[in-house]
Amino acid sequence: MLKLQHSTLKALLTQIIATLIIGLFVMAQSTITLSLFEWSVLQGLLAGLISYCLRMPAWWIFIHLAFIPLAIATLALEISSLWFLSLFLCLLLIYGKTYKTQVPLYLSSKNVNVVLDTLLPKQEQFSFVDLGSGCGGLLNNLAKVHKNGLFYGIESAPLPLLISKLRSLPNHGSCQIFWGSFWEYDLSQYDVVYAYLSPIPMESLWRKVSKEMRPGSLLISNTFLIPGVTPHKSIQLNDFSNSTLYLWKI
Ligand SMILES: C[S@@+](CC[C@H](N)C(=O)[O-])C[C@H]1O[C@@H](n2cnc3c(N)ncnc32)[C@H](O)[C@@H]1O
């Protein structure tokens, strides 16, 4: 949590400092006359340089280089502010809780579906839960194929939740999505628990799993390992991010 707050704060300070320096320079002299866009490019270069000096990750440097120039260029397009408000609200409804959960939305690849298809029971009944089920794509694809399974999702972000609920309507009997934090749900009723989260909650997740999951049930984590707990099996996915599924038999 502290790490995320720290880098967000650093990014904000970088933008403020670069804007103040360029703003003061513009006011203090009259020999150099540039357009607003040209000044914004200078601000971007300065912000990029500051973030480089602060050793921020490379993707932050690109964001700093482009942020104000893009904002100025977009303003020049005279797009209705309603579009910006709508975009902001959508982002808020998707990523608004990320600050607290430390887990943004990104979706499992098709290869995850393919591998899970081979891992899930073919005949006997089972229950499967996706912790942070996003837009429900993974669950619904699995529910279509595995008629012997009951699929559950728990999602805290309102817009992905709404999309996944609508998507689950055709699979209503076998796929249900709940709103809320998966930390509040008991994991003892599931045979398979799937998590595609981030490195930050993995240690706490293991504590919850160890306390609640039944012996014989299976925990599957996409990409993120549990510190100090070796998985029983790892499956390379060969997808765009070259991710791995880690399996722990409880
Ligand atoms: C990386 S995405 C994975 C989405 C989906 N499981 C998939 O594999 O395509 C993680 C999701 O977990 C949700 N999330 C994060 N923390 C959560 C929590 N404590 N309770 C419920 N959902 C959470 C996020 O909103 C996001 O949609």
The ligand as an SDF file (V2000), in Angstrom:
LIG
                    3D

 27 29  0  0  0  0  0  0  0  0999 V2000
   -6.3610   -8.8380  -12.6300 C   0  0  0  0  0  0  0  0  0  0  0  0
   -8.0870   -8.6790  -12.6250 S   0  0  0  0  0  0  0  0  0  0  0  0
   -8.5770  -10.3440  -13.0130 C   0  0  0  0  0  0  0  0  0  0  0  0
   -9.9360  -10.4190  -13.6560 C   0  0  0  0  0  0  0  0  0  0  0  0
  -10.4220  -11.8370  -13.9040 C   0  0  0  0  0  0  0  0  0  0  0  0
  -10.2860  -12.6710  -12.7460 N   0  0  0  0  0  0  0  0  0  0  0  0
   -9.6620  -12.4850  -15.0310 C   0  0  0  0  0  0  0  0  0  0  0  0
   -8.8760  -13.3500  -14.7330 O   0  0  0  0  0  0  0  0  0  0  0  0
   -9.8590  -12.1010  -16.1920 O   0  0  0  0  0  0  0  0  0  0  0  0
   -8.3940   -8.5150  -10.8910 C   0  0  0  0  0  0  0  0  0  0  0  0
   -9.8180   -8.1100  -10.5430 C   0  0  0  0  0  0  0  0  0  0  0  0
   -9.9640   -8.2600   -9.1350 O   0  0  0  0  0  0  0  0  0  0  0  0
  -10.7900   -7.2150   -8.6340 C   0  0  0  0  0  0  0  0  0  0  0  0
  -10.4860   -7.1040   -7.2060 N   0  0  0  0  0  0  0  0  0  0  0  0
   -9.3340   -6.6710   -6.6500 C   0  0  0  0  0  0  0  0  0  0  0  0
   -9.3850   -6.7730   -5.3160 N   0  0  0  0  0  0  0  0  0  0  0  0
  -10.6040   -7.2880   -5.0240 C   0  0  0  0  0  0  0  0  0  0  0  0
  -11.2580   -7.6280   -3.8080 C   0  0  0  0  0  0  0  0  0  0  0  0
  -10.6580   -7.4770   -2.6280 N   0  0  0  0  0  0  0  0  0  0  0  0
  -12.5000   -8.1530   -3.8800 N   0  0  0  0  0  0  0  0  0  0  0  0
  -13.1150   -8.3300   -5.0780 C   0  0  0  0  0  0  0  0  0  0  0  0
  -12.5490   -8.0130   -6.2450 N   0  0  0  0  0  0  0  0  0  0  0  0
  -11.3060   -7.5030   -6.2310 C   0  0  0  0  0  0  0  0  0  0  0  0
  -10.3970   -6.0210   -9.4810 C   0  0  0  0  0  0  0  0  0  0  0  0
  -11.4180   -5.0670   -9.5020 O   0  0  0  0  0  0  0  0  0  0  0  0
  -10.1940   -6.6840  -10.8640 C   0  0  0  0  0  0  0  0  0  0  0  0
  -11.3880   -6.6840  -11.5890 O   0  0  0  0  0  0  0  0  0  0  0  0
  1  2  1  0
  2  3  1  0
  2 10  1  0
  3  4  1  0
  4  5  1  0
  5  6  1  0
  5  7  1  0
  7  8  2  0
  7  9  1  0
 10 11  1  0
 11 12  1  0
 11 26  1  0
 12 13  1  0
 13 14  1  0
 13 24  1  0
 14 15  1  0
 14 23  1  0
 15 16  2  0
 16 17  1  0
 17 18  1  0
 17 23  2  0
 18 19  1  0
 18 20  2  0
 20 21  1  0
 21 22  2  0
 22 23  1  0
 24 25  1  0
 24 26  1  0
 26 27  1  0
M  CHG  2   2   1   9  -1
M  END
$$$$
